[in-house]
């Protein structure tokens, strides 16, 4: 139980606990008027030796009694704070039903005690174990997990409500513990009816009904009389040793209140040890059973929400996630889909890739999706109008994620979200969550599937081949000042690659340079793009006609200096690159 040893601590409780008359660890039970702390590291500390507001207060010890208190009126041996909703203390007898606060920490010296947060419900402890919720969140290999934090939510009154407490930063392994962000108060989830052997046939068990998917259990309405229980509230029934589980209300309009016990229980009925209570009549059983009722208590539905540290950094990250490789892979899949477009192509090899390529989320991957990806790449129109995390990221329970295949992906959940529900089902709860992103067709920044024993799925490896030069291209950069223009030239050498896509993020100092344009030197008929992001240029090419980009490929990014400059060192840099070959292989770019 909490100890109160300072005005700050008292004020913290006053501000955070809505109830009044809060018990805390202070008593004069052993000797009247000698008030002693009886819990925590301060246990045994004497703070007062006489009754009355200031009488006997020991110097250096915190006291905050209301006027005339403590007074031992009616053998009052225990202390409360927020007396009658105010900010001071009083003494009360121990038969009062008052709220209390649990204090916990890792310190051993009382002088080191700190208090930083208040949780609306204390963590549940049973035999030393703690009700816990721990998450293992798999982002794949190209994401910095420490940029993310997690919060706990509950779902009440059809709304997600954040649980009090500070968000928890993820570890570098994507782990986070939300134990202290749980709402551990159980709420009523209907009523459970439990039977015991009786003398009157208060119930009837009807034969198994295939249409209903179970047996009708008819309960005499008089069993509810005087209980205060509505027949509509029954959600669970334990019927002898025949059935124990959830039920649905079939009809409560007549004398018999009827519920459906799911499944075929015929064998359980005939083998029940309560045969003396069962009378077979025309296929149904008269059942001598007395009913008792108790509330079904359960934890609220919880949710885990991810957030990202900085929106500007998130924008940069997402521009890396959906690049030219993703767009080309989507076009390749569509082009290889057969003369009628009714067969699987050669670009996508697992269900998650299809989910991410289906950017409009309608369960169909087609040319609408590929052109939306192309528009995003070229800066014509983003995949989402609101680039917050909830519109970019997708969260799945690992078991659900692994079960998505190239055959069933179109029927699976495919919406972006940064909050995923979870259910507290015991003391120790561990949840494995997989993350993927809208438009991440090549899964370069998404969790990979574990697909052992799942048919219709395969994993496309994104790793480089053993001979690294096979998956490389060269790009040289030159910066120069010509006629009061700063010109950055990127020259591409595909080496032996059949190069079909390039992408570069050219950062520039927008306090010293103003972007003018990009000049492209490319053969064939590629889609060239040069999009100004305010402090960077997204520049590159994508060709889907069957041609390739050759050694003459060149991009000239032209700026006008804002003020006179004589040196361009440090004014520009390249931070992100992407390239893809005709086979759909993501390539490594070697800058020179």
SULHUDA-V705910 format. One line per field, one symbol per residue. ss: DSSP state (A for helix, B for strand, O for the rest). phi: phi as a letter, one per 30 degrees, with the letter a starting at -180 (. if undefined). burial: # if it has 9 or more other C-alpha atoms within 8 Angstrom, else .. A space follows every 50 residues. Layout:
BEGIN
ss = ???
phi = ???
burial = ???
END
This chain:
BEGIN
ss = OOOOOOAAAAAAAAAAOOOOOBBBBBBOOOOOOOBBBOOOOOOOOBBBOO OOOOOOBOOOOOOOBOOOOOOOOOOOOBBBBOAAAOOOBBBBOOOOOOOB OOOOOOOOOAAAOOOOOOOOOOOOBBOOBBOBBBBBBBOOOOOOAAABBB BBBBBBOOBBBBOOOOOBBOOOOOBBBOAAAOOOOBBBBBBBBBBBBOOO OOBBBBBBBOOOOBBBBBBBAAAAOOOOOOAAABBBBBBOOOBBBBBBBB BOOOOBBBBBBBOOOAAAAAOOOOAAABBBBOOBBBBOBBBBBBBBBBBO BBBBBBBBOOAAAAAAAAAAAOOAAAAAAAAAAAAOOOOOOOOOOOOOOO AAAAAAAOOOOOOOOOAAAAAAAAAAAAOOOOOOOOOOAAAOBBBBBAAA AAOOOOOOAAAOOOOOOOBBBBOOOOOBBBBBBBBBBOOOOOOOOOOOOO OOOOOOOOOOOOOOOOOAAAABBBBBBBBBBBOOBBBBBBBBBOOOOOBB BBBBBBBBOOOOBBBBBBBBBOOOOOBBBBBBOOOBBBBBBBOOOOOOBO OOOBBBBBBBBOOOOOOOOOOBBBBBBBBBBOOOOBOBBBBO
phi = .dccbadddddddedccddchcdbdbabddbeicdbdbaiddejddcabb djebdiddeicdbaddeicdbhdihccbcbchehidcccbcbddddccdb bccbacdccedcdbbbbbcdbdddcbhiccdbbbbcccciccbddddcbb bcbbcbhibdbddekdecddddcicaccedccccddcdbjbccbcbdbcc ddbbcddecdddilcdcccedddcdidicdedddbbbcchcdabldbcdc abdcdcccbccdjcceddddcddcddccbdbhjccdbdbccbbbddcbdd dcbcccbcebddddededdddcbddddddddddddcdjdcicbddcdcbb ddddedddddicibcbdeddddddddddidaddbdbddedcccbcbdedd ddddbdccedccebbdacbbdbcdcadccbbccccbbeidddhdbbdddc ceicdibacddcdddeceddcbbcbcbbcacbhibccccccccdhcdddb ababccdbdddbbcdcabcccbcibddcbbcdcjbaccblbbbbdjdbdc dddabcccbcddbdbcbcdidbaccbbaabcddiddccccdb
burial = #####...###..#.....#########....#######..##..##### ###.####...#..##..####...########...#######.....## #.................#...#......###########....###### ######...#..#.#..####..######.####...########.##.. #########...#########.##.........###########..###. .#...######..##..#...#.#..###....########.#.###.## #########....##.....##############.###......###### #########.#.#.#...##.########..##.....##########.. ##.###.###.....#####.#.#..#.###################... #.....#.............#######.#.#...##########..#### #########..###...#.#.##..#.#####..##########..#### ###########......#..##.#.#######.######...
END
